[in-house]
Amino acid sequence: MSGRRANGPAILFDRVDLTLGRTAILEQVSLAVAPGAVHAVVGPNGGGKSSLIRALLGQAPHRGTIRLDWPGDAPGTIAYVPQAVEFDRGLPLTVEDFLAVLCQRRPAFLGPDRRLGYGEALARVGMAGKGRRRFGALSGGERQRVLLAQALIPAPDLIVLDEPMTALDEAGVAIFETLLAELTAAGTTILWVEHDLAQVRRLATRVSGLNRRVLFDGPPPEMLSPDRVLGLFSAAPRSMAGALAS
């Protein structure tokens, strides 16, 4: 990060608790995300990763403190990329229509506002010329690329990624890596929930292991040792933990 100005915020989670019914989802979660970092959160299914994101985005009630410290006087742009999107595939909705629903202020039924750069965003994710295709006819990987595209409109200062690589093919993964590098170069803060530990080792600047509590936090090469990974996934079947550690 030396020599590069961070445009994104620092994020502080301080003793965050989240309970659904009588089930504790997050317990005393404390971690800090540095401005301009690629900070990955890893852990087993049901360990609270997506709940942590929902709490950050204001979608889940919680106790404790979550604070965004923005550079300058005003908040910047926050983007969110989910694992997938639920929709009626029979809807006569084009890719540009879908982007219009998510990205523009004027009603989408008035048509896409192409001044927002839909074509440029689609080109960056390898979907150039596909704005008029029906969204429901896309493959899972293509839909995920469109979700990545919408996060670029406008350019984000903080981007929250919830397992964005799940449906991507090899070419899509390469595009994601390029985007990650471009966003990092722009000083964007990236909070990235991911299950692929090999990708986290290669691409993240810091990693936190979450299984209701934060079990480790630090540089990926040090934190993602076999012993730590097995401890993190101890609530999951041992065979699964071993596969993830390899």
C-alpha positions in Angstrom: 0.0 0.0 0.0 3.0 2.4 0.3 2.9 5.1 -2.4 -0.8 4.5 -3.1 -3.6 6.7 -1.8 -6.6 4.7 -0.4 -9.9 6.1 -1.5 -11.9 3.5 0.4 -12.7 3.5 4.1 -11.3 1.7 7.1 -13.9 -0.7 8.6 -14.0 -1.5 12.3 -16.1 -4.4 13.7 -16.0 -4.1 17.5 -17.5 -6.9 19.7 -20.3 -7.6 17.2 -23.0 -10.0 18.3 -25.8 -11.3 16.1 -28.5 -13.7 17.2 -31.4 -15.3 15.2 -34.0 -16.6 17.6 -32.0 -18.5 20.2 -29.1 -19.2 17.9 -25.9 -17.2 18.2 -24.6 -16.4 14.7 -21.8 -14.0 15.6 -20.2 -13.7 19.1 -17.9 -10.8 20.0 -16.5 -10.4 16.5 -13.8 -7.8 16.4 -11.6 -7.1 13.4 -10.3 -4.1 11.5 -10.2 -3.7 7.7 -7.5 -1.3 6.5 -8.3 1.3 3.9 -7.5 0.1 0.4 -6.9 -3.5 1.6 -8.1 -6.7 0.0 -9.4 -8.3 3.3 -10.8 -11.8 2.9 -13.1 -13.5 5.4 -13.1 -17.4 5.3 -14.8 -20.0 7.3 -17.3 -22.9 7.2 -20.9 -22.7 5.9 -23.0 -21.4 8.8 -20.0 -19.7 10.4 -21.5 -16.2 10.1 -19.6 -14.8 7.0 -22.7 -13.7 5.1 -24.3 -12.5 8.4 -21.3 -10.3 9.0 -21.8 -8.7 5.6 -25.5 -8.2 6.2 -24.7 -6.5 9.5 -22.3 -4.2 7.7 -24.8 -3.3 5.1 -27.5 -2.6 7.7 -29.6 -5.6 6.8 -29.3 -7.6 10.0 -29.8 -6.3 13.6 -26.8 -6.7 15.8 -25.1 -5.5 19.0 -21.7 -4.0 19.1 -20.1 -1.4 16.8 -19.6 -1.4 13.0 -17.9 1.8 11.8 -16.7 3.0 8.4 -14.0 5.7 8.6 -14.0 7.5 5.3 -11.1 9.6 4.0 -12.2 13.2 3.7 -15.5 14.7 4.8 -18.1 12.6 2.9 -18.9 8.9 2.5 -18.0 7.4 -0.8 -19.7 4.8 -3.0 -20.4 1.3 -1.6 -21.0 -1.7 -4.0 -22.1 -5.2 -3.2 -21.8 -8.4 -5.2 -23.9 -11.3 -3.9 -23.3 -15.0 -4.6 -26.3 -15.1 -6.9 -29.6 -13.2 -7.6 -33.1 -14.7 -7.4 -35.4 -13.7 -10.2 -38.1 -15.0 -12.5 -36.1 -16.3 -15.5 -39.2 -15.9 -17.7 -39.2 -12.1 -17.4 -38.5 -10.3 -20.7 -35.6 -8.4 -19.0 -32.4 -7.6 -20.9 -29.0 -7.3 -19.3 -29.2 -3.5 -19.7 -32.7 -3.5 -18.1 -31.3 -5.5 -15.1 -28.4 -3.0 -14.7 -30.9 -0.1 -15.0 -33.0 -1.6 -12.1 -29.9 -1.7 -9.9 -27.9 1.3 -11.0 -30.0 4.2 -12.1 -32.2 6.7 -10.3 -34.8 7.2 -13.0 -37.4 4.5 -13.4 -36.1 1.5 -15.3 -39.3 1.3 -17.4 -38.1 4.5 -19.1 -35.1 2.5 -20.4 -31.5 2.2 -19.6 -29.6 5.5 -19.1 -26.5 4.6 -21.2 -24.7 7.7 -19.9 -24.0 5.6 -16.8 -21.6 3.5 -18.8 -23.3 0.1 -18.9 -21.4 -0.9 -22.1 -18.1 0.0 -20.6 -18.8 -2.0 -17.4 -20.0 -5.0 -19.3 -16.8 -4.9 -21.5 -14.7 -4.9 -18.3 -16.3 -8.2 -17.3 -16.0 -9.8 -20.7 -19.7 -9.2 -21.7 -19.1 -6.6 -24.4 -22.0 -6.4 -26.8 -24.4 -8.5 -24.7 -26.4 -5.7 -23.2 -29.5 -6.6 -25.2 -29.5 -10.3 -24.4 -32.3 -11.6 -22.2 -30.9 -11.8 -18.6 -32.8 -15.0 -17.9 -31.1 -16.8 -20.8 -27.6 -16.2 -19.5 -25.6 -19.0 -17.9 -24.8 -18.8 -14.2 -21.3 -17.6 -14.9 -22.5 -14.9 -17.2 -25.1 -13.7 -14.6 -22.3 -13.5 -12.1 -20.3 -11.3 -14.5 -23.2 -9.0 -14.8 -23.4 -8.8 -11.0 -19.7 -7.8 -11.1 -20.5 -5.2 -13.8 -23.2 -3.5 -11.7 -20.8 -3.1 -8.8 -18.6 -0.9 -11.1 -21.5 1.6 -11.8 -20.4 4.1 -10.4 -16.8 3.3 -9.5 -16.9 2.0 -5.9 -14.8 3.2 -3.0 -15.8 0.1 -0.9 -16.8 -3.1 -2.6 -18.3 -6.0 -0.6 -18.0 -9.4 -2.3 -19.9 -12.5 -1.0 -18.3 -15.5 -2.7 -18.3 -13.8 -6.2 -16.3 -16.6 -7.9 -18.8 -19.4 -7.1 -20.3 -19.6 -10.6 -17.4 -18.3 -12.7 -15.5 -20.4 -15.2 -11.8 -20.2 -15.8 -12.1 -17.1 -18.0 -14.4 -15.5 -15.5 -11.9 -16.1 -12.7 -9.2 -14.4 -14.7 -11.5 -11.4 -15.3 -12.3 -11.3 -11.6 -8.6 -11.2 -10.8 -8.0 -8.4 -13.2 -10.8 -6.4 -11.7 -9.4 -7.0 -8.2 -6.1 -5.7 -9.3 -7.7 -2.6 -10.9 -9.8 -1.8 -7.9 -6.8 -2.3 -5.6 -4.7 0.1 -7.8 -7.5 2.7 -7.5 -7.4 2.5 -3.7 -10.7 0.7 -3.2 -11.3 -1.1 0.1 -12.4 -4.7 -0.7 -14.1 -6.9 1.9 -14.2 -10.4 0.3 -16.0 -13.5 1.6 -14.5 -16.5 -0.1 -14.3 -20.3 0.2 -11.4 -20.8 -2.2 -8.4 -20.6 0.1 -5.9 -20.9 -2.7 -7.3 -17.7 -4.3 -7.2 -16.0 -0.9 -3.6 -16.9 -0.4 -2.7 -15.4 -3.8 -4.9 -12.3 -3.9 -5.8 -11.1 -0.4 -3.6 -8.8 1.7 -5.2 -10.0 4.9 -7.5 -12.8 6.0 -9.7 -13.4 9.0 -11.0 -16.8 9.9 -14.6 -16.7 11.1 -16.6 -19.4 12.8 -19.0 -17.4 15.0 -15.9 -15.8 16.5 -12.7 -14.6 14.8 -10.3 -17.4 15.2 -7.3 -15.8 13.4 -6.5 -12.6 11.6 -3.4 -11.7 9.7 -1.4 -12.2 6.4 -2.7 -15.1 4.4 0.6 -17.0 4.1 0.9 -17.1 7.9 -2.7 -17.6 8.8 -3.8 -20.3 6.3 -1.6 -23.0 7.7 -3.1 -26.6 7.8 -3.5 -26.5 11.6 -5.3 -23.2 11.6 -7.6 -24.2 8.7 -8.5 -27.5 10.4 -9.3 -25.6 13.6 -11.4 -23.1 11.7 -13.4 -25.9 9.9 -13.7 -28.1 13.0 -17.5 -27.8 12.9 -17.5 -29.1 9.3 -16.8 -32.7 8.3 -13.1 -33.4 8.7 -12.8 -34.6 5.1 -14.1 -31.2 3.9 -11.7 -29.3 6.1 -8.8 -31.4 4.7 -9.8 -30.7 1.1 -10.0 -27.0 1.8 -6.6 -27.0 3.4 -4.9 -28.6 0.4 
